[in-house]
């Protein structure tokens, strides 16, 4: 009967409306949760802060630095051999400086000085990580090296993964002898958009690390290292950033390897060879 058909149609319309409202509320709740807890999804600090000697290092000083905004940072510092460069190492979003002890020892074996910065909120350093905070941390460490009498052309920035976002912006603002980027991105927000295609990340993300907007201001010799099978930060992002950079620049493919290649001594060797061959000698 016509009346029954109308009632059924009305119930169906009401059901559709209720479903849409329910999904809308769930979507809004999901976005709200992502916005509030986004830094917990972006930074994975390890709090452990052993002495350098406890992880097998020798000749490494644990230095405390004070930032302009009142935080205290831990830096593991090893001086360079005469005439050799100093690497200011900016690590990725997970773990701690202590997890990179083998890399620090590698730089020592090359005669390089090394300053391994523990980001705010990471092992031994106070505060909580954010893009603005990490930029302050890197500049504080750079200024500390300069205060030790290390010339800008003898300081090489090495950025690992998320640390590349800080390294690019720092190298765009201060003079350095070279810039090595391991698995960089055009912007962290581009990576987030790939991981969460259903989220308007460009509107919601606080710490976007837009390297592509700053790379053209870098004048130092540049090396980008990227694995072709990197599923965390695909190599096309590194190549896109490379295309925007000034000469002199070099892109080295690490072959069919993933993000774990950043912990491979073969990767470190490629970066160190570049520093010896190109960064300190200029174009």
N, C-alpha and C positions, 0 to 999 in steps of 0.2 A: 504493500500500500504506500501511497505517496508520503503519508506521515511517517511511516517506519523508515523509509529511505532518507527522509530529511534528518530524522534523529540519528541514524547511522552515520550520515555524512557529517553531522555536527560533532558526534563523538570522535570521528576520525580526525577532523580538523583540530579538536581539542587535544587529542593525543599527539598530533604533529607539533602543535604549539608547545605542549609540555616537554616533548623530547628536545625541541630546539632550545627551550629555556634551560633545561637540565644540562645539555651539552655546553651551552653558553656559560653557565655558572661553573661547570667543571673546567672549561678552558680558561676562564678568568682566574679561577683558583690556582690552576697550574702555572699561569703566567705570573701571578702574584708570588707563588712560592719560588719560582725561578728568579724573580727580581730580588726578593729578599735574601735568598741564599746563594746568589750567583757567584760570589767570591769563594764560597766553599766548593763550588764546582770548577773554579778556575785555578785555585792555588791549593797545593797539597804539601804544606810544610812539614818537615820532620824537625822535632824539637831537640834532638840529641846534639850535644855539643862537647865531644871529647877533646882532650888535648891533642894537638897534632902528633905528639910522640906516641900516643895510645893507638894510633892507626898506622904506625910504622914510618912516620915522616921524621926527617932530621933537618935541622937548620931552618925551621919554620917558626915564626913568631906569631903568637895570637894577639892581635892588636884590637883595641876597642876604640871606636870612633863615635863622636857625637854629631848628630845631624842638626841642621838649623831648626827643625821642628821638634827637637827634644828626644829623639830616639837614640838608642845605643846599638851600634852595629859591631858584629864580630867580623874581622878580616884575618885570614891566614896569609901571612906575608913571608916571602923568601926573597932575599936580595939577588940581583943579577950579577953574573960574572962581569968583569970589566969590559965595557964596550958593548954589552949585550942588552937586548930590549927587556922590558917588563910587560907581562901579560896581565891585564885587568880582566879577570874571568867572571862573566855574568851567567849564572847557571839557570837551568830551566825551572819549571813550576813545581817540581816534586823533589823530595829528598832534602839533603843538606850538603853543606860543603864537605863534610866528612866522607860522604859517598863519592866524592871526586878526588880522594887522596891519591889514587894512582895517577890521575892526570897531572896533579901538582908535581908529583915525583918525576913524571915524564918531562915536564917543562924544566925542572931542575937539571935533568940529565942533558938537556940541550944548552944549558948555561943561561937560560932565560930567568929573569926575575918573575915572581908570580904573586899576584894579589887576588885571592879568592874571597869574594864578598858574600857574606851570608845575609840575604835579604831580611828586611824587617819582618818579624814573625817567624823566621826560620832559625835553626839551631843557634841559640845563644843571643840572638838579636831581639830587641824589644819591639812592640808595636804589632800592627797587622798589615798584611800586604795590600797594596793598591797600585795602580799605574802611577799616580802622582808620587806616591811614597817611594816606589822603586826608582823612579827617576832622581829623586833627591838622594837616595842611597848611592846610586852610581856616581853622581856628581861629587858626593862627599868622599867616596873612595878615590876618585880621580884627583880631587884637590889634595888629599892626603899624600898621594904619590908625588904630586908636584911640590908639596912642602918638604919632601925628602930630597929634593933636588933632582928629581927625574924629569928630564926634558920632555915636552909633548911628543916630539918625534920618536922618542924611545918608549912610548906607551902604546901598546897595541890592545884594542878591545876585542875580546873573543866572546861572542854571544852564543848560547846553547838554547835552542828551541824558544821558549817564551823569553829567555834572556836576550834574544836577537831584537825583540821589540824595544827593549831598553837601550841596547847597544847602538841601534840605528839613531835613535833620538839623541843620545849622548854624543855620538860622533858628529851629528849635525850641528851641535852647539859648541863643542870644544875641539881644539886641534889634537889630532892623534897621528901616530906613525902608520897605522893600518887598522883595518876592520875585517874580522873573520866572522862570518855568520854561518852557523851550523843548523840546517833545517829551518830557515826563516819563513815568514809569511808576509803577505801584503798587508794584512791587518788581522789581529786576533778575532775581530768581529766577523771576518770572512770565514774563518775556521769554525766559529760558533754557528754561523748561518748554515754551514754544511752539516753540522751535527744536529742542529735543531731547525730544520726547514719550516716547521710549523709555527715558529716563534718570531715575532718582529724584533730580532736581536739588535738591529741598528737603532731602534728606539729605546730599548730597555737596557742594553749592556753598558755598564759604567766604565770598564777598563778595556778600551777597544784597541789600543796599541797600533795605531795606523802608520805602520812603517812606510807604506807607499807614499804617504804625504810628506815624509821627511828625507827619504833616501837621496833625493836630488840635491840636498844641501850638504851631503857628505863629500868631502874633497880628498879624503885619504884613499890609498889603494885598497881595493875591496876583493875579498874572496868569499864566494858562497859555495858551501858544500851541502849536497842533498842526495839522499838515497832514492832510487827510482821506485822502490816498493814501500815507501813511507806512507803508512795509513793514517798516521796522526796528523802530519802536515804534508800533504802530497807535494811532490816535486814541482808541479806546475805553479804552485804559489811562489816557490823560490825563483823559478825562471821569470815569472811576472815581475817580481821585485828587481831581479837582475836587469831586466829590460829598461827599468826606470833609472838605473844608477849611472853615475858618471864614470868615464874612464879615468884612471886605469882600473879595470875590473876583470875578474876571472870567475867562471862558473865551472866547478868540478863535480861531475856525477860520481857518486860512490858506488854505482852499479846497482844490481837488483837486491838491495838491502833496505831494511826498514829503519824506524826511529832508533832502534837499539844500537845502530851503528855509531851513534854519538858517544857511546862508551867504549868504542873499539880503538886501541892504540893506532891502528892504521889511519883512522880519521884524524887523530891528533897529529900524526906525522905529516899528513898533507897540509894541515894548517901551519905547522911549525916550518915546513919547507918553504911555504909561501912567505912567511914572515922573514925568513933569512934571505930569500931570493928577491922578493919584490917590495914588501912593505917598507923595509928600511933603506932600500936603494932608490925608491921612487920609480916613476914610469920608465 
